[in-house]
Amino acid sequence: MVEDWNREVLGIEVDFSLPATRVVALLTQLVSCHGVPARIRVDNGPELISQVLQTWCLDQGIDLQWI
């Protein structure tokens, strides 16, 4: 997770596969530390287009933008 404004790396999760639930867990941790962002920009990887992430973003009031 990289902040676009100042290019600060807020979090990193490394593994061979990252299911959507792990992505949401990392985002939940980052939101608790840094606050809720207005939007999250992601590519179209399977974990990033999942219903789990879309629902989480909707519940948090975050605009999910795909590149």
PDB file of N, H, CA, C and O in Angstrom:
ATOM      1  N   MET A   1       0.851  -1.159   0.000  1.00  0.00           N
ATOM      2  CA  MET A   1       0.000   0.000   0.000  1.00  0.00           C
ATOM      3  C   MET A   1       0.898   1.223   0.000  1.00  0.00           C
ATOM      4  O   MET A   1       1.718   1.406   0.900  1.00  0.00           O
ATOM      5  N   VAL A   2       0.736   2.059  -1.020  1.00  0.00           N
ATOM      6  H   VAL A   2       0.070   1.910  -1.752  1.00  0.00           H
ATOM      7  CA  VAL A   2       1.545   3.263  -1.157  1.00  0.00           C
ATOM      8  C   VAL A   2       0.629   4.480  -1.207  1.00  0.00           C
ATOM      9  O   VAL A   2      -0.339   4.510  -1.967  1.00  0.00           O
ATOM     10  N   GLU A   3       0.941   5.467  -0.403  1.00  0.00           N
ATOM     11  H   GLU A   3       1.727   5.442   0.214  1.00  0.00           H
ATOM     12  CA  GLU A   3       0.217   6.735  -0.420  1.00  0.00           C
ATOM     13  C   GLU A   3       0.644   7.490  -1.677  1.00  0.00           C
ATOM     14  O   GLU A   3       1.830   7.769  -1.852  1.00  0.00           O
ATOM     15  N   ASP A   4      -0.293   7.821  -2.544  1.00  0.00           N
ATOM     16  H   ASP A   4      -1.257   7.595  -2.402  1.00  0.00           H
ATOM     17  CA  ASP A   4       0.037   8.491  -3.805  1.00  0.00           C
ATOM     18  C   ASP A   4       0.593   9.897  -3.623  1.00  0.00           C
ATOM     19  O   ASP A   4       1.433  10.335  -4.409  1.00  0.00           O
ATOM     20  N   TRP A   5       0.140  10.601  -2.609  1.00  0.00           N
ATOM     21  H   TRP A   5      -0.543  10.245  -1.970  1.00  0.00           H
ATOM     22  CA  TRP A   5       0.536  12.000  -2.449  1.00  0.00           C
ATOM     23  C   TRP A   5       2.032  12.145  -2.160  1.00  0.00           C
ATOM     24  O   TRP A   5       2.724  12.927  -2.811  1.00  0.00           O
ATOM     25  N   ASN A   6       2.527  11.380  -1.170  1.00  0.00           N
ATOM     26  H   ASN A   6       1.964  10.745  -0.641  1.00  0.00           H
ATOM     27  CA  ASN A   6       3.939  11.537  -0.792  1.00  0.00           C
ATOM     28  C   ASN A   6       4.769  10.274  -1.024  1.00  0.00           C
ATOM     29  O   ASN A   6       5.942  10.227  -0.653  1.00  0.00           O
ATOM     30  N   ARG A   7       4.170   9.253  -1.634  1.00  0.00           N
ATOM     31  H   ARG A   7       3.217   9.290  -1.936  1.00  0.00           H
ATOM     32  CA  ARG A   7       4.829   7.989  -1.979  1.00  0.00           C
ATOM     33  C   ARG A   7       5.306   7.200  -0.755  1.00  0.00           C
ATOM     34  O   ARG A   7       6.207   6.369  -0.863  1.00  0.00           O
ATOM     35  N   GLU A   8       4.707   7.459   0.394  1.00  0.00           N
ATOM     36  H   GLU A   8       3.975   8.134   0.482  1.00  0.00           H
ATOM     37  CA  GLU A   8       5.047   6.725   1.607  1.00  0.00           C
ATOM     38  C   GLU A   8       4.453   5.320   1.539  1.00  0.00           C
ATOM     39  O   GLU A   8       3.286   5.155   1.185  1.00  0.00           O
ATOM     40  N   VAL A   9       5.244   4.318   1.875  1.00  0.00           N
ATOM     41  H   VAL A   9       6.192   4.452   2.163  1.00  0.00           H
ATOM     42  CA  VAL A   9       4.752   2.944   1.936  1.00  0.00           C
ATOM     43  C   VAL A   9       4.083   2.765   3.298  1.00  0.00           C
ATOM     44  O   VAL A   9       4.739   2.819   4.338  1.00  0.00           O
ATOM     45  N   LEU A  10       2.775   2.553   3.273  1.00  0.00           N
ATOM     46  H   LEU A  10       2.242   2.509   2.428  1.00  0.00           H
ATOM     47  CA  LEU A  10       2.015   2.420   4.511  1.00  0.00           C
ATOM     48  C   LEU A  10       1.988   0.991   5.019  1.00  0.00           C
ATOM     49  O   LEU A  10       1.912   0.756   6.225  1.00  0.00           O
ATOM     50  N   GLY A  11       2.050   0.043   4.105  1.00  0.00           N
ATOM     51  H   GLY A  11       2.112   0.234   3.126  1.00  0.00           H
ATOM     52  CA  GLY A  11       2.023  -1.358   4.501  1.00  0.00           C
ATOM     53  C   GLY A  11       2.431  -2.250   3.355  1.00  0.00           C
ATOM     54  O   GLY A  11       2.299  -1.886   2.187  1.00  0.00           O
ATOM     55  N   ILE A  12       2.930  -3.427   3.699  1.00  0.00           N
ATOM     56  H   ILE A  12       3.037  -3.723   4.648  1.00  0.00           H
ATOM     57  CA  ILE A  12       3.317  -4.392   2.672  1.00  0.00           C
ATOM     58  C   ILE A  12       2.999  -5.789   3.178  1.00  0.00           C
ATOM     59  O   ILE A  12       3.199  -6.098   4.353  1.00  0.00           O
ATOM     60  N   GLU A  13       2.515  -6.604   2.304  1.00  0.00           N
ATOM     61  H   GLU A  13       2.353  -6.352   1.350  1.00  0.00           H
ATOM     62  CA  GLU A  13       2.177  -7.993   2.610  1.00  0.00           C
ATOM     63  C   GLU A  13       2.757  -8.832   1.480  1.00  0.00           C
ATOM     64  O   GLU A  13       2.406  -8.633   0.317  1.00  0.00           O
ATOM     65  N   VAL A  14       3.639  -9.764   1.809  1.00  0.00           N
ATOM     66  H   VAL A  14       3.925  -9.925   2.753  1.00  0.00           H
ATOM     67  CA  VAL A  14       4.337 -10.550   0.798  1.00  0.00           C
ATOM     68  C   VAL A  14       4.004 -12.019   0.976  1.00  0.00           C
ATOM     69  O   VAL A  14       4.075 -12.558   2.081  1.00  0.00           O
ATOM     70  N   ASP A  15       3.637 -12.663  -0.133  1.00  0.00           N
ATOM     71  H   ASP A  15       3.579 -12.225  -1.030  1.00  0.00           H
ATOM     72  CA  ASP A  15       3.361 -14.092  -0.131  1.00  0.00           C
ATOM     73  C   ASP A  15       3.190 -14.539  -1.572  1.00  0.00           C
ATOM     74  O   ASP A  15       3.170 -13.710  -2.481  1.00  0.00           O
ATOM     75  N   PHE A  16       3.067 -15.829  -1.786  1.00  0.00           N
ATOM     76  H   PHE A  16       3.084 -16.503  -1.047  1.00  0.00           H
ATOM     77  CA  PHE A  16       2.839 -16.338  -3.135  1.00  0.00           C
ATOM     78  C   PHE A  16       1.429 -16.031  -3.611  1.00  0.00           C
ATOM     79  O   PHE A  16       1.194 -15.831  -4.803  1.00  0.00           O
ATOM     80  N   SER A  17       0.510 -15.996  -2.685  1.00  0.00           N
ATOM     81  H   SER A  17       0.701 -16.159  -1.717  1.00  0.00           H
ATOM     82  CA  SER A  17      -0.885 -15.724  -3.011  1.00  0.00           C
ATOM     83  C   SER A  17      -1.501 -14.904  -1.882  1.00  0.00           C
ATOM     84  O   SER A  17      -1.293 -15.198  -0.705  1.00  0.00           O
ATOM     85  N   LEU A  18      -2.250 -13.889  -2.244  1.00  0.00           N
ATOM     86  H   LEU A  18      -2.419 -13.650  -3.201  1.00  0.00           H
ATOM     87  CA  LEU A  18      -2.915 -13.055  -1.244  1.00  0.00           C
ATOM     88  C   LEU A  18      -4.419 -13.087  -1.475  1.00  0.00           C
ATOM     89  O   LEU A  18      -4.928 -12.378  -2.343  1.00  0.00           O
ATOM     90  N   PRO A  19      -5.129 -13.899  -0.709  1.00  0.00           N
ATOM     91  CA  PRO A  19      -6.586 -13.905  -0.867  1.00  0.00           C
ATOM     92  C   PRO A  19      -7.185 -12.578  -0.411  1.00  0.00           C
ATOM     93  O   PRO A  19      -6.576 -11.832   0.356  1.00  0.00           O
ATOM     94  N   ALA A  20      -8.365 -12.308  -0.890  1.00  0.00           N
ATOM     95  H   ALA A  20      -8.860 -12.914  -1.513  1.00  0.00           H
ATOM     96  CA  ALA A  20      -9.041 -11.041  -0.592  1.00  0.00           C
ATOM     97  C   ALA A  20      -9.203 -10.814   0.899  1.00  0.00           C
ATOM     98  O   ALA A  20      -9.149  -9.672   1.354  1.00  0.00           O
ATOM     99  N   THR A  21      -9.397 -11.867   1.665  1.00  0.00           N
ATOM    100  H   THR A  21      -9.441 -12.795   1.296  1.00  0.00           H
ATOM    101  CA  THR A  21      -9.563 -11.695   3.116  1.00  0.00           C
ATOM    102  C   THR A  21      -8.291 -11.150   3.760  1.00  0.00           C
ATOM    103  O   THR A  21      -8.371 -10.383   4.719  1.00  0.00           O
ATOM    104  N   ARG A  22      -7.122 -11.532   3.253  1.00  0.00           N
ATOM    105  H   ARG A  22      -7.057 -12.156   2.474  1.00  0.00           H
ATOM    106  CA  ARG A  22      -5.866 -10.982   3.784  1.00  0.00           C
ATOM    107  C   ARG A  22      -5.673  -9.537   3.362  1.00  0.00           C
ATOM    108  O   ARG A  22      -5.141  -8.728   4.122  1.00  0.00           O
ATOM    109  N   VAL A  23      -6.106  -9.212   2.146  1.00  0.00           N
ATOM    110  H   VAL A  23      -6.538  -9.869   1.528  1.00  0.00           H
ATOM    111  CA  VAL A  23      -6.039  -7.824   1.686  1.00  0.00           C
ATOM    112  C   VAL A  23      -6.917  -6.951   2.575  1.00  0.00           C
ATOM    113  O   VAL A  23      -6.502  -5.872   2.996  1.00  0.00           O
ATOM    114  N   VAL A  24      -8.117  -7.414   2.856  1.00  0.00           N
ATOM    115  H   VAL A  24      -8.454  -8.291   2.514  1.00  0.00           H
ATOM    116  CA  VAL A  24      -9.040  -6.667   3.709  1.00  0.00           C
ATOM    117  C   VAL A  24      -8.478  -6.554   5.127  1.00  0.00           C
ATOM    118  O   VAL A  24      -8.614  -5.504   5.755  1.00  0.00           O
ATOM    119  N   ALA A  25      -7.855  -7.602   5.638  1.00  0.00           N
ATOM    120  H   ALA A  25      -7.744  -8.455   5.128  1.00  0.00           H
ATOM    121  CA  ALA A  25      -7.261  -7.539   6.978  1.00  0.00           C
ATOM    122  C   ALA A  25      -6.162  -6.481   7.038  1.00  0.00           C
ATOM    123  O   ALA A  25      -6.085  -5.731   8.011  1.00  0.00           O
ATOM    124  N   LEU A  26      -5.314  -6.412   6.016  1.00  0.00           N
ATOM    125  H   LEU A  26      -5.377  -7.022   5.226  1.00  0.00           H
ATOM    126  CA  LEU A  26      -4.265  -5.394   5.977  1.00  0.00           C
ATOM    127  C   LEU A  26      -4.875  -3.999   5.867  1.00  0.00           C
ATOM    128  O   LEU A  26      -4.439  -3.076   6.556  1.00  0.00           O
ATOM    129  N   LEU A  27      -5.869  -3.840   5.012  1.00  0.00           N
ATOM    130  H   LEU A  27      -6.223  -4.590   4.453  1.00  0.00           H
ATOM    131  CA  LEU A  27      -6.516  -2.538   4.867  1.00  0.00           C
ATOM    132  C   LEU A  27      -7.188  -2.103   6.165  1.00  0.00           C
ATOM    133  O   LEU A  27      -7.143  -0.925   6.517  1.00  0.00           O
ATOM    134  N   THR A  28      -7.800  -3.026   6.870  1.00  0.00           N
ATOM    135  H   THR A  28      -7.835  -3.984   6.585  1.00  0.00           H
ATOM    136  CA  THR A  28      -8.435  -2.714   8.151  1.00  0.00           C
ATOM    137  C   THR A  28      -7.400  -2.216   9.147  1.00  0.00           C
ATOM    138  O   THR A  28      -7.652  -1.259   9.879  1.00  0.00           O
ATOM    139  N   GLN A  29      -6.240  -2.858   9.180  1.00  0.00           N
ATOM    140  H   GLN A  29      -6.036  -3.636   8.585  1.00  0.00           H
ATOM    141  CA  GLN A  29      -5.156  -2.432  10.061  1.00  0.00           C
ATOM    142  C   GLN A  29      -4.664  -1.040   9.675  1.00  0.00           C
ATOM    143  O   GLN A  29      -4.428  -0.203  10.546  1.00  0.00           O
ATOM    144  N   LEU A  30      -4.509  -0.787   8.379  1.00  0.00           N
ATOM    145  H   LEU A  30      -4.701  -1.467   7.671  1.00  0.00           H
ATOM    146  CA  LEU A  30      -4.035   0.518   7.924  1.00  0.00           C
ATOM    147  C   LEU A  30      -5.039   1.620   8.214  1.00  0.00           C
ATOM    148  O   LEU A  30      -4.650   2.733   8.570  1.00  0.00           O
ATOM    149  N   VAL A  31      -6.330   1.324   8.067  1.00  0.00           N
ATOM    150  H   VAL A  31      -6.645   0.420   7.779  1.00  0.00           H
ATOM    151  CA  VAL A  31      -7.369   2.311   8.366  1.00  0.00           C
ATOM    152  C   VAL A  31      -7.357   2.661   9.851  1.00  0.00           C
ATOM    153  O   VAL A  31      -7.570   3.816  10.220  1.00  0.00           O
ATOM    154  N   SER A  32      -7.108   1.668  10.702  1.00  0.00           N
ATOM    155  H   SER A  32      -6.935   0.730  10.402  1.00  0.00           H
ATOM    156  CA  SER A  32      -7.076   1.963  12.136  1.00  0.00           C
ATOM    157  C   SER A  32      -5.870   2.831  12.507  1.00  0.00           C
ATOM    158  O   SER A  32      -5.932   3.592  13.472  1.00  0.00           O
ATOM    159  N   CYS A  33      -4.774   2.723  11.749  1.00  0.00           N
ATOM    160  H   CYS A  33      -4.723   2.105  10.965  1.00  0.00           H
ATOM    161  CA  CYS A  33      -3.569   3.522  12.032  1.00  0.00           C
ATOM    162  C   CYS A  33      -3.584   4.882  11.353  1.00  0.00           C
ATOM    163  O   CYS A  33      -3.142   5.871  11.938  1.00  0.00           O
ATOM    164  N   HIS A  34      -4.090   4.943  10.121  1.00  0.00           N
ATOM    165  H   HIS A  34      -4.449   4.140   9.646  1.00  0.00           H
ATOM    166  CA  HIS A  34      -3.952   6.147   9.299  1.00  0.00           C
ATOM    167  C   HIS A  34      -5.270   6.831   8.965  1.00  0.00           C
ATOM    168  O   HIS A  34      -5.268   7.913   8.378  1.00  0.00           O
ATOM    169  N   GLY A  35      -6.389   6.224   9.326  1.00  0.00           N
ATOM    170  H   GLY A  35      -6.391   5.346   9.803  1.00  0.00           H
ATOM    171  CA  GLY A  35      -7.686   6.800   8.999  1.00  0.00           C
ATOM    172  C   GLY A  35      -8.225   6.256   7.673  1.00  0.00           C
ATOM    173  O   GLY A  35      -7.525   5.560   6.938  1.00  0.00           O
ATOM    174  N   VAL A  36      -9.463   6.584   7.395  1.00  0.00           N
ATOM    175  H   VAL A  36     -10.032   7.149   7.992  1.00  0.00           H
ATOM    176  CA  VAL A  36     -10.155   6.083   6.203  1.00  0.00           C
ATOM    177  C   VAL A  36      -9.804   6.962   5.001  1.00  0.00           C
ATOM    178  O   VAL A  36     -10.001   8.176   5.044  1.00  0.00           O
ATOM    179  N   PRO A  37      -9.289   6.357   3.936  1.00  0.00           N
ATOM    180  CA  PRO A  37      -8.994   7.144   2.736  1.00  0.00           C
ATOM    181  C   PRO A  37     -10.263   7.422   1.946  1.00  0.00           C
ATOM    182  O   PRO A  37     -11.263   6.722   2.103  1.00  0.00           O
ATOM    183  N   ALA A  38     -10.224   8.430   1.108  1.00  0.00           N
ATOM    184  H   ALA A  38      -9.412   8.999   0.981  1.00  0.00           H
ATOM    185  CA  ALA A  38     -11.372   8.741   0.252  1.00  0.00           C
ATOM    186  C   ALA A  38     -11.509   7.698  -0.849  1.00  0.00           C
ATOM    187  O   ALA A  38     -12.620   7.344  -1.246  1.00  0.00           O
ATOM    188  N   ARG A  39     -10.370   7.207  -1.341  1.00  0.00           N
ATOM    189  H   ARG A  39      -9.468   7.494  -1.019  1.00  0.00           H
ATOM    190  CA  ARG A  39     -10.394   6.228  -2.425  1.00  0.00           C
ATOM    191  C   ARG A  39      -9.176   5.334  -2.350  1.00  0.00           C
ATOM    192  O   ARG A  39      -8.147   5.703  -1.784  1.00  0.00           O
ATOM    193  N   ILE A  40      -9.309   4.149  -2.932  1.00  0.00           N
ATOM    194  H   ILE A  40     -10.145   3.849  -3.392  1.00  0.00           H
ATOM    195  CA  ILE A  40      -8.201   3.215  -3.082  1.00  0.00           C
ATOM    196  C   ILE A  40      -8.124   2.854  -4.557  1.00  0.00           C
ATOM    197  O   ILE A  40      -9.119   2.443  -5.155  1.00  0.00           O
ATOM    198  N   ARG A  41      -6.942   3.006  -5.143  1.00  0.00           N
ATOM    199  H   ARG A  41      -6.134   3.340  -4.658  1.00  0.00           H
ATOM    200  CA  ARG A  41      -6.732   2.673  -6.558  1.00  0.00           C
ATOM    201  C   ARG A  41      -6.007   1.335  -6.626  1.00  0.00           C
ATOM    202  O   ARG A  41      -4.966   1.155  -5.993  1.00  0.00           O
ATOM    203  N   VAL A  42      -6.554   0.402  -7.389  1.00  0.00           N
ATOM    204  H   VAL A  42      -7.399   0.549  -7.903  1.00  0.00           H
ATOM    205  CA  VAL A  42      -6.000  -0.950  -7.485  1.00  0.00           C
ATOM    206  C   VAL A  42      -5.981  -1.399  -8.944  1.00  0.00           C
ATOM    207  O   VAL A  42      -6.663  -0.831  -9.797  1.00  0.00           O
ATOM    208  N   ASP A  43      -5.176  -2.441  -9.209  1.00  0.00           N
ATOM    209  H   ASP A  43      -4.622  -2.902  -8.516  1.00  0.00           H
ATOM    210  CA  ASP A  43      -5.225  -3.050 -10.535  1.00  0.00           C
ATOM    211  C   ASP A  43      -6.359  -4.074 -10.538  1.00  0.00           C
ATOM    212  O   ASP A  43      -7.164  -4.104  -9.607  1.00  0.00           O
ATOM    213  N   ASN A  44      -6.430  -4.896 -11.555  1.00  0.00           N
ATOM    214  H   ASN A  44      -5.776  -4.871 -12.311  1.00  0.00           H
ATOM    215  CA  ASN A  44      -7.554  -5.830 -11.649  1.00  0.00           C
ATOM    216  C   ASN A  44      -7.155  -7.263 -11.282  1.00  0.00           C
ATOM    217  O   ASN A  44      -7.654  -8.218 -11.877  1.00  0.00           O
ATOM    218  N   GLY A  45      -6.253  -7.413 -10.302  1.00  0.00           N
ATOM    219  H   GLY A  45      -5.847  -6.637  -9.819  1.00  0.00           H
ATOM    220  CA  GLY A  45      -5.919  -8.747  -9.797  1.00  0.00           C
ATOM    221  C   GLY A  45      -7.133  -9.387  -9.147  1.00  0.00           C
ATOM    222  O   GLY A  45      -8.018  -8.680  -8.665  1.00  0.00           O
ATOM    223  N   PRO A  46      -7.190 -10.706  -9.125  1.00  0.00           N
ATOM    224  CA  PRO A  46      -8.383 -11.400  -8.621  1.00  0.00           C
ATOM    225  C   PRO A  46      -8.743 -11.029  -7.182  1.00  0.00           C
ATOM    226  O   PRO A  46      -9.925 -10.951  -6.846  1.00  0.00           O
ATOM    227  N   GLU A  47      -7.750 -10.802  -6.336  1.00  0.00           N
ATOM    228  H   GLU A  47      -6.790 -10.866  -6.609  1.00  0.00           H
ATOM    229  CA  GLU A  47      -8.048 -10.435  -4.951  1.00  0.00           C
ATOM    230  C   GLU A  47      -8.529  -8.998  -4.836  1.00  0.00           C
ATOM    231  O   GLU A  47      -9.140  -8.624  -3.835  1.00  0.00           O
ATOM    232  N   LEU A  48      -8.258  -8.191  -5.855  1.00  0.00           N
ATOM    233  H   LEU A  48      -7.762  -8.495  -6.669  1.00  0.00           H
ATOM    234  CA  LEU A  48      -8.624  -6.779  -5.808  1.00  0.00           C
ATOM    235  C   LEU A  48      -9.944  -6.468  -6.517  1.00  0.00           C
ATOM    236  O   LEU A  48     -10.485  -5.373  -6.367  1.00  0.00           O
ATOM    237  N   ILE A  49     -10.456  -7.412  -7.277  1.00  0.00           N
ATOM    238  H   ILE A  49     -10.017  -8.301  -7.399  1.00  0.00           H
ATOM    239  CA  ILE A  49     -11.763  -7.231  -7.901  1.00  0.00           C
ATOM    240  C   ILE A  49     -12.826  -8.091  -7.217  1.00  0.00           C
ATOM    241  O   ILE A  49     -13.957  -8.187  -7.693  1.00  0.00           O
ATOM    242  N   SER A  50     -12.455  -8.712  -6.099  1.00  0.00           N
ATOM    243  H   SER A  50     -11.536  -8.633  -5.712  1.00  0.00           H
ATOM    244  CA  SER A  50     -13.353  -9.631  -5.411  1.00  0.00           C
ATOM    245  C   SER A  50     -14.516  -8.895  -4.752  1.00  0.00           C
ATOM    246  O   SER A  50     -14.436  -7.704  -4.454  1.00  0.00           O
ATOM    247  N   GLN A  51     -15.577  -9.627  -4.539  1.00  0.00           N
ATOM    248  H   GLN A  51     -15.642 -10.595  -4.781  1.00  0.00           H
ATOM    249  CA  GLN A  51     -16.743  -9.072  -3.853  1.00  0.00           C
ATOM    250  C   GLN A  51     -16.411  -8.738  -2.409  1.00  0.00           C
ATOM    251  O   GLN A  51     -16.980  -7.807  -1.840  1.00  0.00           O
ATOM    252  N   VAL A  52     -15.498  -9.489  -1.814  1.00  0.00           N
ATOM    253  H   VAL A  52     -15.036 -10.246  -2.276  1.00  0.00           H
ATOM    254  CA  VAL A  52     -15.098  -9.242  -0.422  1.00  0.00           C
ATOM    255  C   VAL A  52     -14.526  -7.835  -0.286  1.00  0.00           C
ATOM    256  O   VAL A  52     -14.923  -7.093   0.613  1.00  0.00           O
ATOM    257  N   LEU A  53     -13.604  -7.461  -1.162  1.00  0.00           N
ATOM    258  H   LEU A  53     -13.281  -8.064  -1.892  1.00  0.00           H
ATOM    259  CA  LEU A  53     -12.997  -6.132  -1.099  1.00  0.00           C
ATOM    260  C   LEU A  53     -14.007  -5.046  -1.450  1.00  0.00           C
ATOM    261  O   LEU A  53     -14.040  -3.995  -0.810  1.00  0.00           O
ATOM    262  N   GLN A  54     -14.827  -5.296  -2.461  1.00  0.00           N
ATOM    263  H   GLN A  54     -14.800  -6.149  -2.981  1.00  0.00           H
ATOM    264  CA  GLN A  54     -15.827  -4.309  -2.856  1.00  0.00           C
ATOM    265  C   GLN A  54     -16.804  -4.033  -1.715  1.00  0.00           C
ATOM    266  O   GLN A  54     -17.161  -2.881  -1.466  1.00  0.00           O
ATOM    267  N   THR A  55     -17.231  -5.076  -1.031  1.00  0.00           N
ATOM    268  H   THR A  55     -16.941  -6.011  -1.233  1.00  0.00           H
ATOM    269  CA  THR A  55     -18.164  -4.921   0.087  1.00  0.00           C
ATOM    270  C   THR A  55     -17.501  -4.170   1.242  1.00  0.00           C
ATOM    271  O   THR A  55     -18.120  -3.298   1.852  1.00  0.00           O
ATOM    272  N   TRP A  56     -16.248  -4.504   1.544  1.00  0.00           N
ATOM    273  H   TRP A  56     -15.745  -5.213   1.049  1.00  0.00           H
ATOM    274  CA  TRP A  56     -15.529  -3.826   2.614  1.00  0.00           C
ATOM    275  C   TRP A  56     -15.402  -2.332   2.315  1.00  0.00           C
ATOM    276  O   TRP A  56     -15.640  -1.498   3.189  1.00  0.00           O
ATOM    277  N   CYS A  57     -15.029  -2.000   1.084  1.00  0.00           N
ATOM    278  H   CYS A  57     -14.836  -2.678   0.374  1.00  0.00           H
ATOM    279  CA  CYS A  57     -14.885  -0.595   0.704  1.00  0.00           C
ATOM    280  C   CYS A  57     -16.223   0.134   0.800  1.00  0.00           C
ATOM    281  O   CYS A  57     -16.281   1.264   1.284  1.00  0.00           O
ATOM    282  N   LEU A  58     -17.279  -0.496   0.350  1.00  0.00           N
ATOM    283  H   LEU A  58     -17.232  -1.415  -0.043  1.00  0.00           H
ATOM    284  CA  LEU A  58     -18.612   0.101   0.441  1.00  0.00           C
ATOM    285  C   LEU A  58     -18.992   0.360   1.898  1.00  0.00           C
ATOM    286  O   LEU A  58     -19.512   1.426   2.226  1.00  0.00           O
ATOM    287  N   ASP A  59     -18.732  -0.616   2.773  1.00  0.00           N
ATOM    288  H   ASP A  59     -18.309  -1.482   2.507  1.00  0.00           H
ATOM    289  CA  ASP A  59     -19.037  -0.464   4.199  1.00  0.00           C
ATOM    290  C   ASP A  59     -18.225   0.655   4.846  1.00  0.00           C
ATOM    291  O   ASP A  59     -18.702   1.307   5.774  1.00  0.00           O
ATOM    292  N   GLN A  60     -17.001   0.882   4.363  1.00  0.00           N
ATOM    293  H   GLN A  60     -16.613   0.352   3.609  1.00  0.00           H
ATOM    294  CA  GLN A  60     -16.126   1.909   4.920  1.00  0.00           C
ATOM    295  C   GLN A  60     -16.354   3.281   4.281  1.00  0.00           C
ATOM    296  O   GLN A  60     -15.835   4.285   4.770  1.00  0.00           O
ATOM    297  N   GLY A  61     -17.124   3.328   3.198  1.00  0.00           N
ATOM    298  H   GLY A  61     -17.546   2.513   2.801  1.00  0.00           H
ATOM    299  CA  GLY A  61     -17.340   4.587   2.485  1.00  0.00           C
ATOM    300  C   GLY A  61     -16.159   4.973   1.616  1.00  0.00           C
ATOM    301  O   GLY A  61     -15.915   6.158   1.385  1.00  0.00           O
ATOM    302  N   ILE A  62     -15.425   3.983   1.133  1.00  0.00           N
ATOM    303  H   ILE A  62     -15.623   3.020   1.320  1.00  0.00           H
ATOM    304  CA  ILE A  62     -14.230   4.207   0.321  1.00  0.00           C
ATOM    305  C   ILE A  62     -14.569   3.942  -1.140  1.00  0.00           C
ATOM    306  O   ILE A  62     -15.176   2.925  -1.475  1.00  0.00           O
ATOM    307  N   ASP A  63     -14.170   4.870  -2.003  1.00  0.00           N
ATOM    308  H   ASP A  63     -13.678   5.696  -1.731  1.00  0.00           H
ATOM    309  CA  ASP A  63     -14.360   4.723  -3.449  1.00  0.00           C
ATOM    310  C   ASP A  63     -13.257   3.817  -3.970  1.00  0.00           C
ATOM    311  O   ASP A  63     -12.076   4.123  -3.805  1.00  0.00           O
ATOM    312  N   LEU A  64     -13.628   2.703  -4.598  1.00  0.00           N
ATOM    313  H   LEU A  64     -14.587   2.454  -4.732  1.00  0.00           H
ATOM    314  CA  LEU A  64     -12.661   1.748  -5.147  1.00  0.00           C
ATOM    315  C   LEU A  64     -12.487   2.051  -6.630  1.00  0.00           C
ATOM    316  O   LEU A  64     -13.447   1.980  -7.397  1.00  0.00           O
ATOM    317  N   GLN A  65     -11.271   2.388  -7.032  1.00  0.00           N
ATOM    318  H   GLN A  65     -10.491   2.446  -6.409  1.00  0.00           H
ATOM    319  CA  GLN A  65     -10.983   2.747  -8.429  1.00  0.00           C
ATOM    320  C   GLN A  65      -9.998   1.743  -9.025  1.00  0.00           C
ATOM    321  O   GLN A  65      -8.932   1.487  -8.465  1.00  0.00           O
ATOM    322  N   TRP A  66     -10.378   1.184 -10.169  1.00  0.00           N
ATOM    323  H   TRP A  66     -11.244   1.392 -10.624  1.00  0.00           H
ATOM    324  CA  TRP A  66      -9.490   0.250 -10.872  1.00  0.00           C
ATOM    325  C   TRP A  66      -8.718   1.007 -11.955  1.00  0.00           C
ATOM    326  O   TRP A  66      -9.252   1.910 -12.599  1.00  0.00           O
ATOM    327  N   ILE A  67      -7.446   0.620 -12.144  1.00  0.00           N
ATOM    328  H   ILE A  67      -7.012  -0.113 -11.621  1.00  0.00           H
ATOM    329  CA  ILE A  67      -6.644   1.233 -13.196  1.00  0.00           C
ATOM    330  C   ILE A  67      -6.675   0.376 -14.442  1.00  0.00           C
ATOM    331  O   ILE A  67      -6.055   0.725 -15.447  1.00  0.00           O
TER     332      ILE A  67
END
